[in-house]
């Protein structure tokens, strides 16, 4: 159904907008073939007045008719705007800017379906969002489509989804105080081809309130310059942070210049970290840690990090991994840290295969197997370790489990190709590359040291 000039004029007066700013009523349109034009309802570009009431009436009317609301180019200040099922807010190819007016939340929806926001720039202006977690804050929404958006200057997250499904694609997001995209308890979510930069704590967060299957797909994003303003030991400062969420696929992303990790999975069962390009990370580039079962880390490139790949915390139940076909190079030690200096290429602890990887320039060790008693059933075969202080370190703790080291090539190792490691991570004893360790837990065969 249509709506007339009196509806819009009434809404404009209620919002304190001058009557002269309200134009003629939205012209009638073919119900489902075209949208309403918000320029006809009197949105005033550059006005300091909160125009959300006018916009809300127009959006609700368009939604009721099954039509998108097409916004004109311009810069409009709005406060709280609520989207209902079927709402479609479409900007003029990025030339439509909605700036937060500083009154309550910004764009929200609850228990809605088939929401689309496309082609709009959203500027939070660092103004408080009341109880909202993001500039776009959606709870229990299905089939959401957020596409071709530009989001900046959020005082919290830029996009916050709770128990929602849909797609976030081709967005440009920067300068969020918290994360660019935060998903909690996703119900089927794709995060694709977004450009993310300069965020305070994380780039993309895929979390669950309790451990469980999540199945989110995080693919083809570019993420740069992520800080850790909130501090901590790894919960912040990551390009992609997966927490308690099982069966998440993280693939084909370019992630650089993060305070901690490029991809960090914490208690994330069956995580797949595939084909990512990562550089200049302040801690471990690719991480599977704490109480997880199942991690596939393959075909990634890591250049410059304190450690390339770590599969750890068998003491907390962290186990079961394949680390295959990765290229890891140019590692460094964090000499300013009192204990955790690292400088490792790949580290694993339990029920894992490490095969076909290439590691170059690891200042502590190329491959580290186990830590004290925390080692069980490790296979490390057909790896190449070049120009590293030690090629392979393996725990010498008497209560550790079994390990097979076979057919690896170690080139230019300063302190030995294969060495036992004490509980502090230091090499002890003779080089084991060609000798019998005397430890029946260890099988060392067919390795070459050059």
N, C-alpha and C positions, 0 to 999 in steps of 0.2 A: 504494500500500500504506500501511497505518497504522504508527504507532510508539507504543510503550507507555511507561509511567511509568519503567521501569528505564532506557530510553535517555536520557530527559531528566534523571533523577536523576544518572546517571553523568556526563553533560555538565556539569551544575551543580556537582558535586563537583570535577571537573577544573578548573573555573574558580574554585574557592574560594567558591562561593555556598553559603550555609547550606542544609542539607537542608530546613528548614522553609519556605524561600522557593520551593521547587519544588512546584507544585500537581499536581493529577491530570493524567493524560495528555490530549493533545488528543483531543477527542471525534471519533469517526468522522464523516466528512462525505460527502455525495454527491460522487464523485470530481471532477467538473468543474463542478458547479453552485455550489459555495461554497468558501470558503477555510478554512484553519486559523486559529484564534484564538490569537494569541500570549499573551493574558492567561492562558490555561490552562497555559502552560509555566512560569510563575513569574517573569516579568519583574517587577522591583520598582521602582516609580516612586520616584525620589529617592535610590536607593542609590548609594553612591560606588564600588561594585564594578563592574569591567568585565564586562558581561553579554553580550559578543559571542559567547563559546562557546555559550551557551544559544540565543541567537538564530540562530547559524549552523546548529545541528542542526535547529531547527524550519524554517528557510528551505529547507535542502536537502531535508528530507522533503516539504515542501509542493511544492517544485519537481519532485521526482521523481513526485509524484502529479498534476502538471499543474494544481495549484491555487495561488491567491495566498495569501500569508501576510498576514493582517489583524491589524495591530497595534492595541492598545488606546490610549486616551488616557493620557498620562503623560509623564514626563521620565526617560529612560533613558540611562545612560552606556555607550558601547560603544567598543571598539577596532576592530581590523581586521575587516571583514566582506567576504567575497568572494561575488560573484554569478555563478552559472552560467547556461548557456543556459536560457531559459524562466522565470527567476526573476521573481516579481512581489511587490514589497514595497509594501503599501498601508496608509497611516496613517488615523487617525480624523479626516478633514477638517481637517488641520492641527493637531489637538490632540495629535498624537504627536510628541514631541521626542526626537531622538537626538543626544546630545552626545558629542563626541569625548573618549575617556578618556585620550588622550595616549600611547597605545602603538601605534606604527607608523602605517600608513595608516588610512584611514577606510572608505570604500566603494569597492571596485574590481572590475573584471572584465577578462578578457582572452580574445580569440578566442571570444566568446560571441554569441548571437543572441536576439532577442525578450525583452529585459530591460525591465521596467517598474518605475519607482519613482514613487509617486503619493501625494499628501496627507500628506507627512511634512515636518517641520521638522528641518533639519540644522544643528547649531551646532558650528563648528570650535573655538570657544573659543581661537583663535589658537595651538593646540597643534601642534607639529611633526608633519608628515605623512610622515616618513621619505623614501622615494624617490618618493612620489606627487606629482603636480602639482596636485591639487585634492581637495576634500572628496569629490566623486564623480569618479573617475579611470577612464575606460574606454578600452581599447586594442583596436583591430581587432574592434569589435563592430558587429553589423548589427541594423537594425530596433529601435533603442533608443527607449524612450518615457519621458521625464522630464516629469512634469506636476504642476502644482499643488504645487510644492515651495516651501519657505521655506529659504533658505541664508544663513548669516551667519557672520561672524568667521573667515574662512579665512585661514591664514597664507600661502597661495599663491593659486591660482585657486579659484573656487567649483566650477565644473564644467570638467573637462579631458577632451576627447575626442581620440583619436589614431586616424586612419584608420578612422573610424566613420561610421555612417549612422543616421538616425532623426529624432526630433523632440524639441525642448526647448520647452515651451509653458506659458504661464500661471504662470510661477514668479516669486517675489519674492526678489531677491538683493541683499544689501548688505554693505558692510564687508569686501570681499576685499582682501588686500594687493596682489595682482596684478590679474587680470581677473575679472569675473563669469563669463564664458563664454569658454573658449579652445578653438578647434578647429584641429587640425593635420592636413592631408591628408584632408579630409572625403571620404566616399564617397557623398554624397547626404544633406544635412543641412538641416533646417528649424529656424529659431530664431524663434519666434512669440510675440508678446503677453506678453513678460516685462517685469517692473518692476525696474529696476536702478538702484542709487544708491550713492554714497560709496565708490568703489573706487580703489585706489592708482595704477593705471597705465592700464588700458583698461576699457571696458564690455564690448564683444564683440570678440574677435579671430578672424578667419578667415584662417589662414595656411597656407602650404604650404612643405615643405622645399626644393622645387625648383619653378620656374614650371610651371604646368599647369592644365588645366581642373578646376574645383572645383564650380561650380554651386550653391553654398549659397544659400538663400533666407533673408533677414533682414528680417522684416516686422512692423510694428505694435508694436514695443517702445518702452517709455518709459525713457529713460536720462538720469540727472541727476548732477551733481557728481562728475565724473571728474578725478582729480588726475594729476600726472606725477611721482610720488615717485621713479621710477627715472631721472629726468632725460632728457637727450638733446634732439634737435632735431625730434621729431615721432613717434618710435616709441612714445612713451607720451603719455598725456593725451588720448586720443580716445574718443568715444562708441562708434564702430564703426571697426575697423582691419582693412583687407583687404590682405594682403601676398602677392604672387606667385600669388594665387588668381584664376583666370580665370572669367568668366561668372557672377559673383556678382550677385545682385539685392538691392539695399538700398532698401526702399520703405516709405512710410507710417509712419516712426518719428518720435517726438517726442524731441529730444535737446537738452539745455540744460546750461549751466554746466560746460563742459569746458575744461581748461587749454589744449588745442590745438584739435583739429578735432572737428566732429560726425561726419563720415564722411571717412576718409582711405584712399584707394586708392594703394598703392605697388607699382609693377610689376604691376598688376592689369589684364590684358587684358579687354576687353569688359565692363567694369563698368557696371552701371546704377544710378544714384542718382536715384530718382524719388519725388516727392511727399512729401518729408520736411519736418518743421517744426523749425527749429533756432534757438536763441537763446543769446546770451551766450557766445561762443566766444573763447578767448584768442588764436587765430591764424587760419588759413584755415578757414572753416566746412566747405566741401566741396572735396575735394582729389583730383586725379588727377595723380600725379607719377612721375618716373623712367621706367624702361624699359617703358612700356605701349603698346599699340595698341588703340584703341577705348574711348571713354567716352561714355555717354549720361547727361547731367545735366539733368533736366527737371522743371518744375512744383514746384520746391522753394521754401520760404520761409525766408529767412535774415534775422534781426533782431538786430543787434549782434554784430560780429566785426571782427577786424583786416583781413580780406579776406573777401568773400563766397564766390567760386568761383574756383579756380585750376586750369588745365590746363597743365602745365609740364614742364620738363626735356627739351626737344627735343635738347639736347646729349647726353642719355642715351638717346635714342630715343623719348621720350614724344611721341605724335602721335595724331591722328585722333579728333575729338570733335564732338559736338553739344551745345551749351549753349542751351537753349530754354525760354522761358516761365517763367523764375524771377523771383521778387520778392526783391530784395536791398536792405536799408535799414539806416541807422544804423551805418555803419562807423566805425572809429576808428584812429588812428595810435598805434603803440607807441613813444612818444617815449623811453622808457627804453632801447630797443635801440640799439646804436651804429650799425647799418647798416640792418637789415631792419625798417623802420618800417611799411611797407605802407599801409593805408588805401585799398585798391582795391575796386571792386565786383566785376568779373569780369576775369580775365586769361587769355589764351590765347597759344599760340606756333605751333603747326603743324597744318595740314590740318584746320581746324576751322571750324564755322559757329556764329555767335553771333546768335541771332535771337529777337525777340519778348520780350526781357527788360525788366524795369522795375527801375531802380537809383536809389536816392534817398539823398542825404547821404553821399557818399564823399569824405573829406577830402583824398585825393590825386588820384584819377581814377576815373571811373565804369567805363570799359572800357580795359584796357591790352592792346595788340596787339604781341606779340613782346618780345624783350629782346636788344638788340645784334644780332648776326648771326643769332640764333635766331628766325627768323620765316619761315613758308612757307605760302602759299595759305590766307589767312584771309578769311572772309566775315563781316561784321558788318552786319546789316540789320534795320530795323524795331524798333530798341531805343529805349526812353525813358530818358534820364539826367537826373535832376533834382537841383538844389541841390548840385552837386559842384564841387570846386575846378577840375578840368578835365573836360570831357565824355569825350573819347576821346584817348588817347595812342597813337601808333604809332611803332615803331622807325624811325630814320632811317639805320641802318647800310647802307652801300653794298652789302654782300653779302647782305642780307636778301632774302626772297622777296616774292611778290606779295600784295596786300591790296586787298579791295573794301570800301569803307565807303559804304553807300547807305541813304537813306530813314530815317535815324535822327533823332529829335528830342532836342535838348539844351536844357534850360531852366535858367537861372540859374547857368551855369558862370562862376566868378569869373575864371579865367585863360584862358578860351577854350574853344570848343566842341570843336574837333579840332586837336590840336597834334602836331608831330613830337616825338620823345623821344630824348635822347642815351643813351649807354651807362650812365649813372648813374640813369636814370629821370626826368630833369628835362625839362620842356617847353622847346623851343627854336623860334625862328622865329615867323612870323606864324600867326594862326588860319587854318586850311585849310578851314573849313566851306563857304565859297563860292568859294575861290580855287583856282588851279591850283598844285599842289605842285611841278611841274616834274620830278617823279620818275615815270618810266614804270612803276614797280612799283606805284604807288598809283592806284586809281580812286576818286574821291570825288564822289558824285553824289546829288542830291536830298535832302540833309540840311537840317534846319531848326534854327536857333539862336534861341531866344527868351529 
